Amino acid sequence: MIRPMRQAGFTLLELLIAITLLGLILVLLFGGLRLGVRSWDAAQASVDTMNTVRAVEGFLRREMGRAYPYRWKSGAGQRMAFLGERDKLSFVAPLPSRIGAGGLYLMSVTVEDDGNGKHIVWKHLPVSVQMQDFSALEEVSGMALASTELRDVEEAWLSYFGQEKDGAEPRWMDRWEHASRLPQLIRVQVRLRGGEEWPEFVVAPMLASAVAP
């Protein structure tokens, strides 16, 4: 008697085990893919942040390094047009021709809060002989140098190195308002909202040593 041949195949239990194993493998692969994408995004964000930091630092170095020993033409004593504070710097410098028409401009670098966070803001305005201080800059619209690319700035510190008065030893100070002398060095430190800090950098105004005490 010839027996009928049994049809080869998988049992229901074998199919369930295979599907379960395939699901686990897919979950592991998807988790690894997500981790890889997140790592890539974090690395790219870090690179973008550092590129922005370098760009902002380069801009500030150029402009602050070109600080000019300009004196107010009006008012008694013709004081030096330079005011350094802990969170704001106001000075006079030539504006690069690629940005404007050239010549001397009032400039300021400050930390401002627009309601959504603090940002490093740069302002500039052509110098007029009628000006006696930096108050005209308050009405000028600023350009945010560090905002979304660097998240929000929590605080910025500026300090100034030089002689507080004639004959004194040079030292770092949180404020500079000397009547006839620019600081020898300007130090910039920035902390972001997440607690991260920029590498601090120091700028030497090119014409500081040329100013008579």
Phi and psi in degrees as a GROMACS rama.xvg file:
@    title "Ramachandran Plot"
@    xaxis  label "Phi"
@    yaxis  label "Psi"
@TYPE xy
-91.8002  122.373  ILE-2
-84.5297  142.655  ARG-3
-67.5068  141.432  PRO-4
-74.3119  136.423  MET-5
-78.9385  134.873  ARG-6
-76.729  123.972  GLN-7
-70.164  147.673  ALA-8
175.807  -175.891  GLY-9
-103.562  145.382  PHE-10
-80.0817  164.927  THR-11
-60.0975  -38.8843  LEU-12
-64.1199  -41.4735  LEU-13
-64.1705  -39.9906  GLU-14
-64.2347  -41.9709  LEU-15
-63.4244  -41.4919  LEU-16
-64.2663  -42.8049  ILE-17
-63.7675  -42.9487  ALA-18
-65.459  -39.7979  ILE-19
-62.9559  -45.2208  THR-20
-63.6078  -41.0105  LEU-21
-63.256  -39.2754  LEU-22
-63.6522  -41.8543  GLY-23
-62.6089  -41.844  LEU-24
-62.9364  -42.1638  ILE-25
-64.9075  -39.2759  LEU-26
-62.1924  -44.1653  VAL-27
-64.5546  -42.3019  LEU-28
-64.6849  -42.1396  LEU-29
-66.1115  -41.0984  PHE-30
-62.307  -41.6054  GLY-31
-65.1225  -38.435  GLY-32
-64.593  -44.0414  LEU-33
-62.3457  -42.1884  ARG-34
-62.3244  -41.2  LEU-35
-63.8451  -41.3113  GLY-36
-65.4346  -42.4109  VAL-37
-64.0472  -41.0515  ARG-38
-63.5493  -41.1355  SER-39
-63.4893  -45.6768  TRP-40
-62.4466  -41.0842  ASP-41
-64.3571  -42.3253  ALA-42
-65.6603  -41.1896  ALA-43
-66.4715  -39.2019  GLN-44
-63.9669  -39.0069  ALA-45
-64.4215  -41.8637  SER-46
-63.9192  -44.6255  VAL-47
-61.8885  -41.1934  ASP-48
-62.4724  -46.8401  THR-49
-64.4292  -36.9014  MET-50
-64.3325  -40.224  ASN-51
-66.9131  -41.599  THR-52
-59.4151  -45.0964  VAL-53
-63.6983  -39.8922  ARG-54
-64.6507  -46.1035  ALA-55
-64.7394  -43.7836  VAL-56
-61.4623  -43.0973  GLU-57
-61.6012  -40.6341  GLY-58
-63.9474  -47.8222  PHE-59
-64.0236  -39.4956  LEU-60
-58.8319  -46.461  ARG-61
-63.3359  -48.1659  ARG-62
-72.5811  -44.8403  GLU-63
-69.4224  -32.2526  MET-64
-69.5958  -18.954  GLY-65
-95.6856  12.3136  ARG-66
-51.5809  130.223  ALA-67
-106.5  138.315  TYR-68
-76.3121  61.8991  PRO-69
-82.4519  142.431  TYR-70
-115.81  139.817  ARG-71
-60.0179  131.724  TRP-72
-79.1279  -21.7541  LYS-73
-108.035  160.268  SER-74
91.5499  163.587  GLY-75
-75.3372  138.525  ALA-76
82.5353  -13.5429  GLY-77
45.8851  65.6042  GLN-78
-67.4102  157.512  ARG-79
-65.2724  134.419  MET-80
-85.1594  74.8692  ALA-81
-154.103  125.644  PHE-82
-135.221  110.421  LEU-83
-106.354  122.044  GLY-84
-121.209  174.595  GLU-85
-65.8355  -35.584  ARG-86
-121.536  15.9743  ASP-87
-157.909  140.783  LYS-88
-130.077  125.892  LEU-89
-122.071  131.79  SER-90
-157.814  177.256  PHE-91
-117.275  135.719  VAL-92
-156.09  157.086  ALA-93
-70.9108  138.05  PRO-94
-87.9114  131.586  LEU-95
-57.6168  140.443  PRO-96
-62.7295  -24.8455  SER-97
-70.2801  -17.5231  ARG-98
-98.1986  -40.7857  ILE-99
-146.978  -153.511  GLY-100
-86.8518  1.8182  ALA-101
84.6612  -177.67  GLY-102
90.6753  -178.855  GLY-103
-84.9645  139.976  LEU-104
-133.832  146.287  TYR-105
-71.5181  136.919  LEU-106
-135.658  152.449  MET-107
-145.785  145.566  SER-108
-124.257  121.747  VAL-109
-145.955  169.07  THR-110
-107.351  119.678  VAL-111
-120.302  149.912  GLU-112
-110.138  116.683  ASP-113
-97.7309  13.0852  ASP-114
96.041  -23.1111  GLY-115
-108.166  2.99237  ASN-116
141.683  170.539  GLY-117
-95.6238  144.379  LYS-118
-138.163  149.653  HIS-119
-80.5709  121.87  ILE-120
-120.687  137.219  VAL-121
-114.784  133.996  TRP-122
-127.662  153.617  LYS-123
-151.31  151.796  HIS-124
-156.447  135.305  LEU-125
-57.9349  141.435  PRO-126
-73.4368  137.465  VAL-127
-122.103  144.311  SER-128
-65.6062  -17.7362  VAL-129
-80.1525  -13.9479  GLN-130
-69.9487  140.286  MET-131
-120.85  -8.09258  GLN-132
-161.081  -169.275  ASP-133
-97.042  12.8308  PHE-134
-61.7303  -27.8488  SER-135
-62.5805  -25.4316  ALA-136
-69.1155  -19.9306  LEU-137
-64.0425  -25.7385  GLU-138
-93.372  1.05791  GLU-139
-92.5118  138.755  VAL-140
-72.1118  135.028  SER-141
-97.236  166.606  GLY-142
-114.012  121.231  MET-143
-71.939  120.682  ALA-144
-88.2427  -31.0121  LEU-145
-137.215  110.744  ALA-146
-139.163  -108.854  SER-147
-63.996  -35.2581  THR-148
-62.9259  -28.6404  GLU-149
-110.722  21.2505  LEU-150
56.384  -147.891  ARG-151
-104.272  142.593  ASP-152
-81.9321  125.721  VAL-153
-80.9318  -44.7887  GLU-154
-163.029  152.35  GLU-155
-130.496  138.272  ALA-156
-116.104  133.282  TRP-157
-122.448  136.193  LEU-158
-136.853  160.117  SER-159
-133.712  134.619  TYR-160
-111.348  128.324  PHE-161
168.884  -171.654  GLY-162
-87.4102  121.009  GLN-163
-65.1607  -35.222  GLU-164
-150.181  163.853  LYS-165
-58.1648  133.343  ASP-166
88.0196  -10.9231  GLY-167
-83.4952  156.939  ALA-168
-73.6385  136.878  GLU-169
-61.8029  142.979  PRO-170
-154.893  167.391  ARG-171
-82.7195  137.31  TRP-172
-135.675  154.415  MET-173
-85.4264  -8.22579  ASP-174
-143.878  140.691  ARG-175
-136.754  118.472  TRP-176
-145.468  52.0338  GLU-177
-73.9112  140.792  HIS-178
-70.1187  -25.3382  ALA-179
-141.096  12.8717  SER-180
-144.53  136.851  ARG-181
-83.067  155.564  LEU-182
-68.4862  154.097  PRO-183
-74.2343  -35.1549  GLN-184
-139.764  150.74  LEU-185
-126.931  125.602  ILE-186
-109.329  135.709  ARG-187
-120.057  128.696  VAL-188
-131.555  135.743  GLN-189
-133.139  134.864  VAL-190
-119.322  131.529  ARG-191
-86.6119  166.699  LEU-192
-60.4365  -33.1382  ARG-193
-74.865  -0.30705  GLY-194
96.3321  -9.60173  GLY-195
-71.8516  150.11  GLU-196
-123.161  142.114  GLU-197
-68.7106  152.943  TRP-198
-63.9853  123.069  PRO-199
-64.1368  150.491  GLU-200
-137.591  155.849  PHE-201
-122.811  135.503  VAL-202
-117.599  137.585  VAL-203
-109.947  110.047  ALA-204
-54.5103  126.515  PRO-205
-61.13  -33.8097  MET-206
-99.326  6.64096  LEU-207
-60.1446  -42.439  ALA-208
-72.5725  -14.0396  SER-209
-88.8396  -6.09315  ALA-210
-86.958  128.461  VAL-211
-71.6343  138.231  ALA-212
